[in-house]
Every structure is written in structure tokens, then in C-alpha cells.
């Protein structure tokens, strides 16, 4: 499958993290939102990209890897839409406005576009369920579908590792 996604990365404590050449950032306890796209096949597919973000031990390839490999951070949810269109910049902008969040560092996750950054946060005030609902609604507005549509899918990594999208299955391994 191909599509655009937003993962929720939870930082369990305050601290600092270096993001390659972009520099060092202060992390607060809270949730960070990273929006990306996976428009390829095989290892570049949506399923494989979401699996990759859950793995802690990996080669550092993208800016988000510096956060997802941190022992004090973990991916605990995602929202995605299946689409061949590159929607990550629009999704990121929509989410930033909706939740009134800015990028953690300028240009993080946005080296191939003109966005300020695709890693937003921290989000400190919403419950996880409320955050997932707001992200889903933002995606539904972006692709102009009803919130009950199977095109926009939520993944709650804490409760299940099998997720369905219409006739397609995505398996996220712990």
C-alpha cells in the first residue's frame, strides 16, 4: 500500500536528543507527531514504513529515527490514509493548525520540501483517545471523506498489532 501517515511518539521523560546535522533539541515529556509519506513498494511501502518506525534498532536513515531509537521514546499510535498522492505537507500543516503545534526543530523531517518541519510537538493536553480522534478528523477533512470512512485508519499500538483497511491488512509487529 501507499499513503501518508502521522505517527505518535511518546516521550516518557524530559531530556535532550541530537537529530544529526539539524542539531540538538530539548524533549519534554509528552507526545510528538511525525508526518511522512510512503509512496513506494516493498521496503518503501506504507506497511513497511510503519513497521520500521516501531523498531528501535535500525540504521539511522531519516530524522525521525533519532527519536524512535531513543530508549525514553516509543511509537504508540498512528493515523494513515491510503493514497498515491503526496499529502504529507498538507497533512502536517493541517495538524499543526488544528493542534496549534510547531516543529521541534526547523526542517526536521522536511529536507525534501518547503515546510518548517514535520515533527510537531510536544502535545501535552489531550488524552491519547482525543488526540487520535483529532488526527483522524484532520485527515478526513484533508481527503474530504466521512470520519467513518475506511480510507482513514487509526492504529493504537498499545491495544492491537493487527489493523484492517477495507480489504487490505496491515500487520505491525511489536
Secondary structure, 3 states (H helix, E strand, C coil): CCEEEEEEEEECCCEEEECHHHCEEEECCEEEEEEEEECCCHHHCHHHHHHHHHCCCCCCCCCCHHHHCCCCEEEEEEEEEECCCCCHHHHHHHHHHHHCCCECCCCCCCCCCCCCCCEEEEECCCCHHHHHHHHHHHHHHHHCCCCCCCCEEEECCCCCCEEEECCEEEECCC
